[in-house]
Structures are given as C-alpha cells and as structure tokens.
Amino acid sequence: MQPFDYHIGQRTVQHEANSVPCADKLSTWVGPVVEFATGADLIVLAHAGSRDGNHPLRTVALSGPAPLVKARSEEGTITLGLPREVLEHLPVNEMCGGIVINPATARRSRIAGIARQDAEGVEISCDIAFTNCRKYMTPTSSQGTATHIGPTGATTVLLSDAWARDMIEAGETAFLVTSTPAGVGDVSHRGGPPGFLRFDPANSALTWTEYLGDGMFVSTGNLRQNTRCALIIVNFTSGDALRLDATAAYTNIRADRKARVDALLQASEPFPVQGRIQCHVHHAQRLAQFCLPRTRVATRQRITSVDTTVVQHP
C-alpha cells in the first residue's frame, strides 16, 4: 500500500488547521481495514460520475448482517469482494471509493480502488485504505438476515416537504460524498446529536459544524478543489434516506491550535469545533430502502472527544 498522497486542497486545509505533522504521520496509516470490512454491517460506495460535474455522484449501499464482503490482504494489497448486484449502481473498470462501517462497534475504514468484475462478482483492489477513529457515531445495528443492496428507487422531493425537513432536523447519521481532483469518489461519516444539521429553506442552505477529527481533512480538502457533493441522511426506522445534492464550502475555524502531531486528542467537551461546512442545496431525493432499518444499541454510548484517546483509537 502506497502512502496516502494528499492533494493541494487537503494540504491547504491541513496548513490552516496546523495539522500537517499529524497528517504526514497518518499518510502511511492503514490499520485493521480487513477486519473492519468483514465486520461492517453498512457499506457505502461512490463513483464520481464525471470531472466536469455534468453527471451526478453515484452511490450504492450494502447493509445487513456481517460479513457483507469478502476481504483479504496479500503482499500489502487489500482486496474486497462484493456481490455482482452492485454493478447496477456503479460502473465496472472505474475507480470508486467509500466507507465500511459498523456504528454499533464504532469501527470504520475508508477504501478506494478500481471495481472489476470477476467470476464471483465484483472485486476492488484498494489503492487507498485507511482506518478512522471511533468518534461521533450513533450506535446502531442493522436488521435483516440477508445482504440488501440499495437504494431500490429514488424520488425527487421538495425542500419544503415535511418529511425532508423532519429528516434534516432529526438526523444523527449522514454520509458526505465528495470527489478528488482526479475524479475518485469518497464517502465519509458525519454524525452528531439531533439538530447538528441546520437547514434554512428560504435560502436552500444547509450548514453543520465540523468536529475535531484526525487532522487529515480528506473530505473537506476535496471540497476545496471540487465543491460538488451529496449528503445522505439515514432514517433508522425505515432505512430510507434523504439525499441532498449541493455545492459546499469548508471554513476552518480553529487555526489557533498548536502544531498537531497526534491524530487523537482528548478534549474538555464532547463535540469540539474545528470548522463549518456551508452548502447550497440544488436537488433533494428520497432514496427508498437505501439500507435496511437499523436498531439503536442501548448498551453502547456514542464515543466523543471527551473520551480518552485509548477509547477513541480504532
């Protein structure tokens, strides 16, 4: 696995946040990606569509009991095997990226590689693979007894629609879909207490606070180079999701911190502010059966920045 190659947008944000030393250390961090992939009960993958922005970001979600994929590591290369049905949502022989996640155990990793069809289904040989920390996830587990691939349909909704407004106001788990300057799709988790997403319908404006993260600024750096994005907000009860296609800008707020070397920091508050994302929403869709319904795990608490770095660590 080659070191993560930060592009200029990511480097710019790292400099603003004084986290370049930390990001350099993490550029070679892979972590237990294979273990997390086989333990994931939700996987979201994305294809960038086209670099000119004329085609929308494409996504597919796999959900259900783990394992959803086959995963192996051979000679430093991580490979994921997926059901062939994902090709109904993503093109073959092109780069896609995404996230493998189990919110109940607070484990997640990011991957990216070319999706190739083989005799058993689809295989992704990962050019990019790294593990994220355990913070900010609402502990939920997937229902169902078999792998579900979604969404099964998409319907345009108005931003004034009551369901859409309720989804934003009550949202706790969302996925931010961005793309690199080279046209590689990326999916990252965004989570917080209900109300962390704020919507101004009069101006079609969606905003949220970016909490203290690992210092890599992968998604927010992508937005510096390509403002096109999608935010997918998941409804636990139904498995439906609200997709908001938008253009977005990231503003770093905390430029006053000392040079950061460590990826994990313990703070005095659960959701310390790092920055802010402001979106202008262009289109909204209701994604039918994006994933299987999810059940809250009452015995687990959300991990935040007040937890020790040992607890935050993957």
C-alpha positions as CSV (number, residue, x, y, z in Angstrom):
1,M,0.0,0.0,0.0
2,Q,1.4,3.3,-1.1
3,P,1.4,6.3,1.3
4,F,-1.7,8.5,1.1
5,D,-1.0,11.2,-1.5
6,Y,-2.6,14.4,-0.3
7,H,-3.7,16.8,-3.0
8,I,-3.4,20.6,-2.7
9,G,-6.9,21.1,-1.3
10,Q,-6.2,18.7,1.6
11,R,-2.8,20.3,2.2
12,T,-4.3,23.7,2.2
13,V,-6.8,22.8,5.0
14,Q,-4.1,21.0,7.0
15,H,-1.9,24.1,6.9
16,E,-4.9,26.2,8.1
17,A,-5.5,23.8,11.0
18,N,-1.8,23.4,11.8
19,S,-2.1,19.6,11.4
20,V,0.5,18.9,8.7
21,P,2.8,16.9,11.1
22,C,-0.2,14.8,12.1
23,A,-1.3,14.2,8.5
24,D,2.2,13.2,7.5
25,K,2.2,10.5,10.2
26,L,-1.2,9.3,9.1
27,S,-0.3,9.1,5.4
28,T,1.2,5.6,6.0
29,W,-1.5,4.5,8.5
30,V,-3.7,1.6,7.2
31,G,-4.9,-0.1,10.4
32,P,-7.2,-3.1,10.6
33,V,-9.1,-2.4,7.3
34,V,-9.7,-6.1,6.5
35,E,-11.1,-6.8,10.0
36,F,-13.3,-3.7,9.8
37,A,-14.5,-4.5,6.3
38,T,-15.6,-8.1,7.3
39,G,-17.3,-6.7,10.4
40,A,-19.2,-3.9,8.7
41,D,-23.0,-4.0,8.6
42,L,-23.2,-1.0,6.3
43,I,-21.0,-0.1,3.3
44,V,-21.5,3.0,1.2
45,L,-19.6,3.3,-2.1
46,A,-19.4,6.2,-4.6
47,H,-18.4,6.9,-8.1
48,A,-17.5,10.5,-9.0
49,G,-19.6,10.5,-12.2
50,S,-17.6,12.9,-14.3
51,R,-15.0,15.6,-13.5
52,D,-16.9,18.2,-15.4
53,G,-19.9,17.8,-13.0
54,N,-22.4,17.1,-15.7
55,H,-23.1,13.7,-14.2
56,P,-24.2,13.2,-10.6
57,L,-22.2,11.4,-8.0
58,R,-23.4,7.8,-8.0
59,T,-23.8,5.7,-4.8
60,V,-24.7,2.3,-3.6
61,A,-25.2,0.9,-0.1
62,L,-24.8,-2.6,1.2
63,S,-26.4,-3.5,4.5
64,G,-27.3,-6.5,6.6
65,P,-25.5,-8.9,8.8
66,A,-21.7,-9.0,8.6
67,P,-19.9,-10.1,6.6
68,L,-21.2,-8.1,3.6
69,V,-18.0,-8.5,1.7
70,K,-15.0,-10.9,1.4
71,A,-11.8,-9.2,2.4
72,R,-8.1,-10.3,2.3
73,S,-4.7,-8.8,2.4
74,E,-1.9,-10.2,0.3
75,E,1.6,-8.8,0.0
76,G,0.3,-5.4,1.2
77,T,-2.7,-5.2,-1.1
78,I,-6.2,-5.2,0.4
79,T,-8.9,-6.6,-1.8
80,L,-12.6,-6.6,-1.3
81,G,-15.1,-9.0,-2.9
82,L,-18.6,-7.7,-3.4
83,P,-21.9,-9.1,-4.9
84,R,-22.3,-8.5,-8.6
85,E,-25.5,-6.6,-8.0
86,V,-23.5,-3.5,-7.1
87,L,-22.9,-3.1,-10.8
88,E,-26.4,-2.0,-11.2
89,H,-25.3,1.2,-9.3
90,L,-21.6,1.6,-10.1
91,P,-19.7,1.2,-13.4
92,V,-17.1,-1.5,-13.9
93,N,-13.4,-0.9,-14.5
94,E,-13.5,2.6,-12.9
95,M,-12.4,4.0,-9.6
96,C,-14.8,4.1,-6.7
97,G,-14.4,4.8,-3.1
98,G,-16.3,4.5,0.1
99,I,-16.7,3.6,3.7
100,V,-17.1,0.3,5.6
101,I,-18.7,0.9,8.9
102,N,-20.3,-0.7,11.9
103,P,-21.8,2.0,14.1
104,A,-22.6,-0.4,16.9
105,T,-18.9,-1.2,17.5
106,A,-17.8,2.3,16.3
107,R,-15.5,0.9,13.6
108,R,-15.0,2.4,10.2
109,S,-12.5,2.4,7.4
110,R,-12.2,4.2,4.0
111,I,-11.3,2.4,0.8
112,A,-10.9,3.2,-2.9
113,G,-9.9,1.3,-5.9
114,I,-11.0,0.1,-9.4
115,A,-14.1,-2.1,-9.4
116,R,-13.5,-5.1,-11.6
117,Q,-15.9,-7.8,-12.5
118,D,-14.8,-11.4,-11.8
119,A,-16.4,-14.9,-11.8
120,E,-17.8,-14.4,-8.3
121,G,-19.0,-10.8,-8.5
122,V,-17.0,-7.6,-8.1
123,E,-13.5,-7.1,-6.8
124,I,-11.9,-3.9,-5.6
125,S,-8.2,-3.9,-5.2
126,C,-7.6,-1.0,-2.9
127,D,-5.2,1.8,-3.9
128,I,-6.4,3.7,-0.8
129,A,-7.2,2.1,2.5
130,F,-7.1,3.7,6.0
131,T,-8.9,3.4,9.3
132,N,-10.7,6.3,11.0
133,C,-11.2,6.9,14.7
134,R,-14.3,5.8,16.7
135,K,-15.9,9.2,17.4
136,Y,-19.3,10.7,16.8
137,M,-21.2,7.6,15.6
138,T,-24.7,6.8,16.9
139,P,-24.6,3.1,18.0
140,T,-27.0,1.2,15.7
141,S,-27.1,-2.2,14.2
142,S,-28.6,-3.5,11.0
143,Q,-31.8,-5.5,11.0
144,G,-32.5,-8.2,8.4
145,T,-31.0,-11.7,7.7
146,A,-29.5,-11.2,4.2
147,T,-27.5,-8.6,2.3
148,H,-29.5,-5.7,1.0
149,I,-28.3,-3.5,-1.9
150,G,-29.9,-0.1,-2.2
151,P,-31.4,2.2,-2.8
152,T,-34.2,0.4,-4.6
153,G,-35.6,3.7,-6.0
154,A,-35.3,7.5,-5.9
155,T,-38.0,10.1,-5.9
156,T,-37.4,13.9,-6.2
157,V,-38.8,15.8,-3.1
158,L,-39.2,19.5,-2.5
159,L,-37.0,21.0,0.2
160,S,-40.3,22.3,1.8
161,D,-41.5,18.7,2.1
162,A,-42.3,17.9,5.7
163,W,-40.6,14.5,5.5
164,A,-37.4,16.1,4.2
165,R,-37.5,18.8,6.9
166,D,-38.0,16.2,9.6
167,M,-35.1,14.1,8.3
168,I,-32.7,17.0,8.5
169,E,-33.9,18.1,11.9
170,A,-33.8,14.6,13.4
171,G,-30.7,13.4,11.5
172,E,-27.9,11.8,13.5
173,T,-26.1,9.7,10.9
174,A,-25.2,11.0,7.5
175,F,-22.7,10.3,4.8
176,L,-20.8,13.0,2.9
177,V,-20.0,12.1,-0.7
178,T,-17.2,14.1,-2.3
179,S,-14.6,13.5,-5.1
180,T,-10.9,14.2,-5.5
181,P,-9.5,16.4,-8.3
182,A,-8.6,13.1,-10.1
183,G,-12.2,12.0,-10.0
184,V,-12.2,9.4,-7.3
185,G,-15.3,9.2,-5.2
186,D,-15.1,9.4,-1.4
187,V,-17.6,8.7,1.4
188,S,-17.1,9.9,4.9
189,H,-19.3,9.6,8.0
190,R,-20.9,12.7,9.6
191,G,-22.7,12.3,12.9
192,G,-23.9,14.1,15.9
193,P,-26.9,14.7,18.2
194,P,-30.3,15.5,16.5
195,G,-30.1,19.1,15.3
196,F,-26.4,19.1,14.3
197,L,-27.6,19.6,10.7
198,R,-29.2,23.1,10.3
199,F,-31.3,24.0,7.3
200,D,-32.5,27.4,6.1
201,P,-35.3,26.6,3.5
202,A,-35.6,30.2,2.4
203,N,-32.0,30.1,1.0
204,S,-31.7,26.4,0.3
205,A,-28.8,26.5,2.8
206,L,-27.6,23.5,4.8
207,T,-24.8,24.0,7.4
208,W,-23.2,21.9,10.1
209,T,-20.3,22.1,12.4
210,E,-17.2,20.0,11.6
211,Y,-16.0,18.5,14.9
212,L,-12.4,17.9,15.8
213,G,-11.2,15.0,13.7
214,D,-8.0,13.1,12.9
215,G,-6.2,16.0,11.1
216,M,-6.2,14.6,7.6
217,F,-9.1,16.7,6.3
218,V,-9.7,14.3,3.4
219,S,-13.3,15.2,2.6
220,T,-13.1,18.9,3.4
221,G,-9.9,19.1,1.4
222,N,-11.8,17.6,-1.5
223,L,-14.4,20.4,-1.2
224,R,-11.6,22.9,-1.6
225,Q,-10.9,21.5,-5.1
226,N,-14.4,20.4,-6.1
227,T,-17.4,22.0,-4.4
228,R,-19.8,19.4,-5.7
229,C,-21.1,17.0,-3.0
230,A,-24.0,15.0,-1.8
231,L,-25.2,14.4,1.8
232,I,-27.1,11.3,2.5
233,I,-29.1,11.3,5.8
234,V,-30.3,7.9,7.0
235,N,-33.6,7.2,8.7
236,F,-33.1,4.3,11.2
237,T,-36.7,3.2,11.3
238,S,-37.4,2.8,7.6
239,G,-33.9,2.5,6.0
240,D,-35.0,5.3,3.6
241,A,-32.6,8.2,3.2
242,L,-32.7,11.8,2.2
243,R,-30.1,12.7,-0.5
244,L,-29.2,16.4,-0.8
245,D,-27.0,17.3,-3.8
246,A,-25.2,20.6,-3.2
247,T,-22.2,22.7,-3.7
248,A,-20.3,23.3,-0.5
249,A,-17.6,25.3,1.1
250,Y,-15.5,24.4,4.2
251,T,-14.2,27.1,6.6
252,N,-11.6,26.2,9.2
253,I,-12.4,28.0,12.5
254,R,-9.7,26.7,14.8
255,A,-6.5,28.0,13.4
256,D,-5.2,28.8,16.9
257,R,-4.2,25.3,18.0
258,K,-0.6,24.4,18.4
259,A,1.1,22.3,15.7
260,R,-0.6,19.0,15.9
261,V,1.3,15.7,15.8
262,D,-1.2,13.3,17.3
263,A,-4.3,12.1,15.5
264,L,-6.3,11.6,18.6
265,L,-6.8,14.3,21.2
266,Q,-8.9,14.3,24.3
267,A,-11.0,17.5,24.8
268,S,-13.0,19.0,27.6
269,E,-16.2,19.0,25.5
270,P,-17.8,16.1,23.5
271,F,-18.1,18.0,20.2
272,P,-15.2,20.5,19.9
273,V,-15.5,22.8,16.9
274,Q,-12.9,22.5,14.1
275,G,-14.7,24.2,11.2
276,R,-18.0,24.7,9.4
277,I,-19.5,23.4,6.1
278,Q,-22.0,25.6,4.3
279,C,-24.0,24.0,1.4
280,H,-26.3,25.4,-1.2
281,V,-28.7,22.6,-1.9
282,H,-29.7,22.1,-5.6
283,H,-31.7,18.9,-5.5
284,A,-33.3,16.6,-3.0
285,Q,-34.3,13.0,-3.3
286,R,-36.0,10.3,-1.1
287,L,-33.9,7.2,-1.5
288,A,-36.2,4.2,-1.0
289,Q,-34.6,1.4,1.1
290,F,-31.2,2.9,1.0
291,C,-30.3,0.4,3.6
292,L,-32.1,-2.0,5.9
293,P,-33.7,-0.5,9.0
294,R,-31.4,-0.1,12.0
295,T,-31.8,-0.6,15.7
296,R,-30.3,1.6,18.4
297,V,-27.9,-0.3,20.7
298,A,-29.0,0.9,24.1
299,T,-26.0,-0.7,25.9
300,R,-23.5,1.4,24.0
301,Q,-22.8,5.1,24.2
302,R,-21.6,7.4,21.5
303,I,-17.8,7.9,21.6
304,T,-16.8,11.6,21.5
305,S,-13.8,13.8,22.1
306,V,-14.2,13.7,25.9
307,D,-13.3,10.0,25.9
308,T,-9.7,9.0,26.3
309,T,-7.5,8.5,23.3
310,V,-7.5,4.8,24.2
311,V,-11.3,4.7,23.7
312,Q,-11.1,6.8,20.5
313,H,-8.5,4.6,18.9
314,P,-9.6,2.1,16.3
